[in-house]
Amino acid sequence: MTNNYILRRLRFTFNYNDHKMVEICALAGLDVSTDIIKTWLKKEEDPEYVRCTDHEMAQFLNGFIIEKRGSKDGQIPKAEYSLNNNIIFRKLKIALNFIDQDILDTLELADFAIGKAELTAFFRKPDHRHFRECQDQILRNFIQGLQLKFTNSTTARPQSNYQALKGKAENKKAEYKNNKGKSKDTKPFLKPKKTSEKVVYKNPNLKGKDESKTGKPEKTKRSKISLKKSDSETSVNQDIWGSKTDS
């Protein structure tokens, strides 16, 4: 997810025109023209597309904070030269004056749910043991939730719903990619197999009879054979010993 994508989504969500975008940048000391703003807002495949750098994006977000909440002691905050999703997420949280529950509710609008402990880990310092990097899908779903929360016009609502559905599909693809090869149950595009109970055939003729009796004839037969053998052996022995004693 690029800086230009975030600019386009924020501009659409809060219905900012090019002149308003220039004013927001000026609040943080970034001097740009409407022509530059237009090149930032173009799609990547457009030949006039120009990449928005991290420093320029940080200045815009600082101006967005001042626009929403005013400047602190009349000072302009320093803009970072390197951004990540955690810093962008924190700046958006400050600008909108959101608490953790507000963010969770916004994510829920985009059909994306995370725990509060997981959310607070995104706003910790990088050297904290519970710090966690914010992935693209979380920031993207938060921005989509903002669109659904702040866009009220009839033309904006269908587009916001489309973006939410598109993000939901991308989440499924990302989940499938992360869980590929781990378990078949984690593949979101596979229908679950229908499980049917095994039917055990029972002979109706044996109904009510003791099944244990069916094995007795064989056992008794074997026992009779063994008895016969033992009787024959004893008779032979008796004959031998008897013959010796008689002699």
Secondary structure per residue as TSV (DSSP state, phi and psi in degrees):
chain	resnum	aa	ss	phi	psi
A	1	M	-	360.0	124.0
A	2	T	-	-95.1	166.4
A	3	N	H	-63.1	-36.3
A	4	N	H	-63.8	-38.1
A	5	Y	H	-61.6	-44.2
A	6	I	H	-64.6	-40.3
A	7	L	H	-60.4	-45.3
A	8	R	H	-62.0	-42.4
A	9	R	H	-69.2	-40.3
A	10	L	H	-68.2	-39.6
A	11	R	H	-61.9	-42.6
A	12	F	H	-70.0	-41.0
A	13	T	H	-62.6	-44.3
A	14	F	T	-100.2	8.5
A	15	N	T	57.2	48.8
A	16	Y	-	-91.2	135.9
A	17	N	-	-90.6	179.6
A	18	D	H	-62.7	-39.0
A	19	H	H	-66.7	-36.5
A	20	K	H	-67.7	-37.2
A	21	M	H	-62.8	-39.0
A	22	V	H	-64.9	-40.6
A	23	E	H	-64.2	-40.3
A	24	I	H	-64.8	-41.8
A	25	C	H	-63.4	-37.5
A	26	A	H	-66.7	-29.3
A	27	L	H	-61.3	-27.6
A	28	A	T	-103.0	11.4
A	29	G	T	87.6	12.9
A	30	L	-	-98.1	117.4
A	31	D	-	-97.4	106.1
A	32	V	-	-132.5	163.0
A	33	S	-	-107.4	169.2
A	34	T	H	-65.9	-28.0
A	35	D	H	-65.5	-38.6
A	36	I	H	-68.1	-40.3
A	37	I	H	-59.5	-41.2
A	38	K	H	-63.6	-38.1
A	39	T	H	-69.0	-31.0
A	40	W	H	-69.1	-33.6
A	41	L	H	-86.1	-3.5
A	42	K	S	-78.2	159.0
A	43	K	-	-73.5	160.0
A	44	E	T	-63.0	-31.4
A	45	E	T	-79.8	-8.1
A	46	D	S	-74.4	135.2
A	47	P	T	-65.6	-21.8
A	48	E	T	-90.5	5.2
A	49	Y	-	-65.3	135.8
A	50	V	-	-127.9	132.0
A	51	R	-	-73.4	134.7
A	52	C	-	-85.9	121.5
A	53	T	-	-73.8	166.4
A	54	D	H	-63.3	-39.4
A	55	H	H	-65.5	-42.1
A	56	E	H	-66.7	-38.8
A	57	M	H	-66.0	-40.0
A	58	A	H	-64.0	-38.2
A	59	Q	H	-66.4	-39.6
A	60	F	H	-63.5	-44.2
A	61	L	H	-65.3	-36.7
A	62	N	H	-64.0	-39.7
A	63	G	H	-66.8	-32.8
A	64	F	H	-65.6	-36.8
A	65	I	H	-65.5	-43.7
A	66	I	H	-65.9	-38.0
A	67	E	H	-62.2	-39.4
A	68	K	H	-86.8	-35.1
A	69	R	H	-125.5	-6.3
A	70	G	-	87.4	163.3
A	71	S	-	-82.0	150.7
A	72	K	B	-92.7	113.2
A	73	D	T	58.4	26.4
A	74	G	T	70.9	11.9
A	75	Q	B	-101.6	147.7
A	76	I	-	-94.2	122.9
A	77	P	-	-65.3	150.0
A	78	K	-	-73.0	138.3
A	79	A	-	-92.8	136.9
A	80	E	-	-74.0	153.0
A	81	Y	S	-96.0	-10.4
A	82	S	S	-137.1	126.8
A	83	L	-	-116.6	155.6
A	84	N	-	-139.7	177.2
A	85	N	H	-63.2	-33.3
A	86	N	H	-64.2	-42.9
A	87	I	H	-67.5	-42.8
A	88	I	H	-63.1	-42.8
A	89	F	H	-60.9	-43.0
A	90	R	H	-65.7	-41.0
A	91	K	H	-65.5	-39.1
A	92	L	H	-66.1	-38.0
A	93	K	H	-63.1	-42.5
A	94	I	H	-67.1	-44.3
A	95	A	H	-62.5	-39.7
A	96	L	H	-89.3	-2.3
A	97	N	T	55.9	47.0
A	98	F	-	-92.8	142.8
A	99	I	-	-96.2	175.8
A	100	D	H	-59.5	-40.0
A	101	Q	H	-66.2	-33.7
A	102	D	H	-63.0	-39.1
A	103	I	H	-68.3	-42.2
A	104	L	H	-62.6	-39.4
A	105	D	H	-66.9	-36.9
A	106	T	H	-67.5	-40.9
A	107	L	H	-64.8	-34.0
A	108	E	H	-66.5	-30.0
A	109	L	H	-62.3	-29.6
A	110	A	T	-93.6	15.1
A	111	D	T	59.7	41.4
A	112	F	-	-132.7	124.8
A	113	A	-	-123.3	134.8
A	114	I	-	-135.8	166.0
A	115	G	-	-83.2	159.8
A	116	K	H	-67.9	-35.7
A	117	A	H	-65.2	-38.8
A	118	E	H	-66.2	-36.3
A	119	L	H	-67.7	-45.2
A	120	T	H	-63.9	-25.2
A	121	A	H	-66.6	-24.9
A	122	F	H	-71.3	-24.7
A	123	F	T	-102.6	9.3
A	124	R	S	-84.2	166.7
A	125	K	-	-71.1	148.9
A	126	P	T	-59.5	-27.3
A	127	D	T	-86.7	0.3
A	128	H	S	-75.3	144.0
A	129	R	T	-69.3	-21.8
A	130	H	T	-99.3	9.4
A	131	F	-	-66.8	142.6
A	132	R	-	-139.5	139.3
A	133	E	-	-73.3	138.8
A	134	C	-	-84.5	121.5
A	135	Q	-	-80.6	162.6
A	136	D	H	-60.1	-39.7
A	137	Q	H	-65.4	-31.0
A	138	I	H	-72.1	-46.1
A	139	L	H	-66.3	-38.2
A	140	R	H	-64.8	-42.4
A	141	N	H	-68.0	-33.4
A	142	F	H	-65.4	-42.4
A	143	I	H	-65.9	-38.1
A	144	Q	H	-66.4	-36.2
A	145	G	H	-65.1	-36.1
A	146	L	H	-63.7	-38.9
A	147	Q	H	-61.2	-44.8
A	148	L	H	-68.6	-26.4
A	149	K	H	-81.8	-37.6
A	150	F	H	-107.5	-12.6
A	151	T	-	-92.5	122.4
A	152	N	-	-116.6	-11.9
A	153	S	S	-74.0	156.8
A	154	T	T	-68.0	-29.0
A	155	T	T	-80.7	-29.0
A	156	A	H	-78.5	-33.5
A	157	R	H	-61.3	-48.5
A	158	P	H	-60.8	-37.1
A	159	Q	H	-68.5	-36.6
A	160	S	H	-65.7	-40.5
A	161	N	H	-63.5	-38.7
A	162	Y	H	-63.2	-44.1
A	163	Q	H	-64.2	-36.5
A	164	A	H	-66.6	-43.1
A	165	L	H	-66.4	-38.0
A	166	K	H	-64.5	-42.5
A	167	G	H	-65.5	-35.1
A	168	K	H	-64.1	-41.0
A	169	A	H	-66.3	-38.9
A	170	E	H	-66.2	-33.8
A	171	N	H	-64.5	-40.1
A	172	K	H	-65.5	-40.4
A	173	K	H	-64.7	-41.6
A	174	A	H	-65.7	-39.0
A	175	E	H	-65.6	-40.5
A	176	Y	H	-64.3	-40.7
A	177	K	H	-66.5	-39.4
A	178	N	H	-70.9	-32.9
A	179	N	T	-99.5	9.7
A	180	K	T	-64.3	126.9
A	181	G	T	86.6	-5.2
A	182	K	T	-88.6	-51.5
A	183	S	-	-155.4	140.8
A	184	K	G	-68.9	-25.0
A	185	D	G	-70.7	-16.7
A	186	T	G	-89.8	-2.9
A	187	K	-	-77.7	115.6
A	188	P	T	-76.2	-16.0
A	189	F	T	-95.0	-2.0
A	190	L	S	-97.0	134.4
A	191	K	-	-76.4	139.7
A	192	P	-	-65.5	140.5
A	193	K	-	-72.2	142.3
A	194	K	-	-79.0	127.9
A	195	T	-	-100.1	128.6
A	196	S	-	-119.4	144.6
A	197	E	-	-72.7	141.5
A	198	K	-	-75.7	132.0
A	199	V	-	-97.6	121.1
A	200	V	-	-96.1	124.4
A	201	Y	-	-76.9	133.8
A	202	K	-	-123.2	132.1
A	203	N	-	-71.6	120.3
A	204	P	G	-65.6	-22.4
A	205	N	G	-70.4	-23.0
A	206	L	G	-92.7	6.9
A	207	K	T	-66.2	129.0
A	208	G	T	86.9	-9.2
A	209	K	S	-93.2	155.9
A	210	D	-	-81.0	115.4
A	211	E	G	-66.7	-22.1
A	212	S	G	-69.5	-20.6
A	213	K	G	-75.7	-21.1
A	214	T	G	-64.5	-24.7
A	215	G	G	-91.8	-4.1
A	216	K	H	-71.9	-40.8
A	217	P	H	-57.4	-40.4
A	218	E	H	-65.2	-40.1
A	219	K	H	-66.7	-43.6
A	220	T	H	-65.7	-36.2
A	221	K	H	-63.0	-44.7
A	222	R	H	-64.2	-39.6
A	223	S	H	-65.9	-36.1
A	224	K	H	-67.2	-40.7
A	225	I	H	-62.6	-43.7
A	226	S	H	-64.0	-36.3
A	227	L	H	-66.2	-41.4
A	228	K	H	-61.1	-42.9
A	229	K	H	-62.8	-42.9
A	230	S	H	-65.7	-37.8
A	231	D	H	-66.2	-41.2
A	232	S	H	-66.0	-39.3
A	233	E	H	-64.7	-44.1
A	234	T	H	-64.9	-35.7
A	235	S	H	-66.5	-40.2
A	236	V	H	-63.3	-44.4
A	237	N	H	-62.7	-40.8
A	238	Q	H	-62.5	-38.2
A	239	D	H	-64.2	-42.1
A	240	I	H	-66.1	-51.3
A	241	W	H	-66.5	-34.1
A	242	G	H	-66.5	-37.7
A	243	S	H	-67.7	-35.2
A	244	K	H	-68.7	-40.3
A	245	T	H	-68.6	-33.0
A	246	D	H	-68.3	-36.7
A	247	S	-	-70.8	360.0
